[in-house]
Structures are given as C-alpha cells and as structure tokens.
Amino acid sequence: GSLCNNASYVASKHNGSGFSEISKSGQPTELALLVANAKARCEDIRSLYHRMQEIPFSSGRKRMEVQARPLNGVHTCRAFLSTSMALTKEKGAPMFFIKGMPEALIGECIYYTSPDGTPDRMEDYDRQQALSNARIMSSEGLRV
C-alpha cells in the first residue's frame, strides 16, 4: 500500500498498546492504507524505490499508477523479485504499481502473485473469483 501512495504518516509506538500519531498529510483513503501498513508491521518501502512515472488517480480512469524501480537494483519484496525475474530476467526491472477500483484493474491483469510469492497467469476464473471476493468485502462495508 505504500509505493502507489502520496500520503505521509509518521507514527511511533505508544506504551505497547498501539500507535500514537505524530504527523499526517494526504487523502483519507491513502492515509488509511499507510496506517494499515504500519499496524500490520509492514515496512514503508517508498524510500527504497525511485519513482520513474506517476499517473494520478482520476474519476474517469478509476485508478492511480506509479512506475518505480529499486534504488539498489534488486526488488525488496519476494513477490516483486519473483515477478521481475519471471517476466524480464532482471532482479530490479521497473514495475508498475496500481491501485484503484477492482473492476477497472482486474480485467487488465495478466499475472497475479500466488501464495508462495511466484507469479501465476491470471485466467478468467481467477478474475471472476477476485471480483467476487471484492464484491463480498464491499458489501460488508470494506474498501477494496
């Protein structure tokens, strides 16, 4: 949730009972993604990547895209590294990171990351399953 995100959120641990906010700026949805990232103890890897291109969110496109490459030449996430190696044979090939409305994204997906971190070809069944899961979560009031 952090590579394709323009918000900033700095938090510190507060007495072992959670996080206390220090500073924040940005859109509420982007801030929520960063807070969830922090609560899940996921590293914010934006400082490890160079943004090569950004296509801002628009209501017409219903998505935001960022093309980025790792500064040290090797992707930090196993799934990113596996995908980069499988598709380009490079450990640090630039990749697009996209967030947006599931219906606007899933139809264009060619691969997805399997549970073991390797890329698998996305078939029609996988697209239908992903959209079904998104609809279920949305019906429960969750942002997907």
C-alpha positions in Angstrom: 0.0 0.0 0.0 2.9 2.4 0.1 4.6 2.5 -3.3 1.5 3.8 -5.0 0.7 6.4 -2.3 1.4 10.1 -1.9 0.3 10.5 1.7 2.7 10.8 4.6 2.1 9.3 8.1 4.7 9.1 10.8 3.7 7.1 13.9 5.5 5.9 17.0 4.7 3.0 19.3 2.8 4.2 22.3 3.2 2.3 25.6 2.9 -1.1 23.7 -0.9 -0.5 23.3 -0.8 0.6 19.7 0.3 3.6 17.7 0.2 7.2 18.5 0.0 9.6 15.6 2.8 12.2 15.1 2.0 13.8 11.8 0.0 13.1 8.7 -0.9 14.6 5.4 -2.8 13.4 2.3 -6.1 12.0 1.2 -8.0 10.0 3.8 -8.0 6.7 1.8 -4.3 6.9 1.2 -3.7 7.7 4.9 -5.8 4.7 5.8 -3.6 2.5 3.7 -0.5 3.7 5.4 -2.0 3.2 8.8 -3.0 -0.3 7.9 0.5 -0.9 6.6 2.0 0.3 9.9 -0.4 -1.7 12.0 0.5 -4.8 10.0 4.2 -4.1 10.8 4.9 -3.8 7.1 7.9 -1.6 6.1 7.2 1.5 4.1 9.5 0.8 1.2 9.0 4.1 -0.7 12.5 5.3 0.3 14.0 2.2 -1.3 12.4 2.9 -4.8 12.8 5.6 -7.4 9.5 6.8 -8.9 10.0 7.0 -12.6 6.5 8.0 -13.5 3.1 8.7 -11.8 -0.3 8.7 -13.5 -2.5 10.4 -10.9 -5.9 9.0 -9.9 -8.8 10.3 -12.0 -12.5 9.5 -11.6 -12.7 8.6 -15.3 -9.8 6.0 -15.1 -10.6 5.0 -11.5 -7.0 4.2 -10.7 -3.6 5.6 -9.9 -0.3 4.2 -11.3 3.3 4.5 -10.3 6.2 3.1 -12.2 9.2 2.5 -9.9 12.5 0.7 -9.8 14.5 -0.3 -6.7 17.4 2.1 -5.9 19.8 -0.8 -5.1 18.9 -2.7 -8.3 17.0 -5.5 -6.5 13.4 -5.6 -5.5 12.9 -5.7 -1.8 9.8 -7.9 -1.8 10.0 -11.6 -2.7 6.8 -11.3 -4.8 8.2 -8.3 -6.7 11.6 -10.0 -7.2 10.0 -13.3 -8.4 7.7 -11.4 -10.9 10.6 -9.3 -12.2 12.8 -12.4 -12.7 10.0 -14.4 -14.3 8.9 -11.7 -16.8 12.2 -9.9 -17.5 15.1 -12.0 -16.1 16.2 -8.9 -14.2 16.2 -8.6 -10.4 15.4 -4.9 -10.5 13.3 -4.2 -13.6 10.9 -1.3 -13.3 7.4 -2.3 -12.4 4.0 -0.5 -12.4 2.2 -0.4 -9.0 -1.5 0.3 -9.4 -4.4 0.9 -7.1 -8.0 1.6 -7.9 -11.4 0.2 -8.5 -11.2 -3.7 -8.8 -13.5 -3.7 -11.9 -11.1 -1.2 -13.6 -8.0 -3.2 -12.8 -8.6 -7.0 -12.8 -9.7 -7.2 -16.4 -6.2 -5.9 -17.4 -4.3 -8.3 -15.2 -2.2 -10.9 -16.9 -0.4 -12.3 -13.7 -1.1 -12.4 -10.0 1.1 -13.3 -7.1 0.4 -16.8 -5.8 0.6 -17.6 -2.0 4.2 -18.8 -2.4 5.2 -15.4 -4.0 5.6 -16.6 -7.5 3.7 -15.1 -10.5 0.8 -17.2 -11.9 -1.1 -16.5 -15.1 -4.5 -15.0 -14.4 -7.2 -16.9 -16.1 -10.9 -15.9 -16.4 -11.8 -18.0 -13.4 -9.2 -16.1 -11.3 -10.6 -12.8 -12.4 -14.2 -13.8 -11.6 -13.0 -15.1 -8.2 -11.2 -11.8 -7.4 -14.2 -9.7 -8.4 -16.5 -11.9 -6.4 -14.2 -11.5 -3.3 -14.1 -7.7 -3.9 -17.9 -7.5 -4.0 -18.3 -9.6 -0.8 -15.8 -7.3 1.1 -17.5 -4.2 -0.3 -20.9 -5.5 0.8 -19.5 -5.7 4.3 -18.5 -2.1 4.2 -14.9 -2.6 3.5 -12.9 -0.5 1.0 -11.4 -2.8 -1.7 
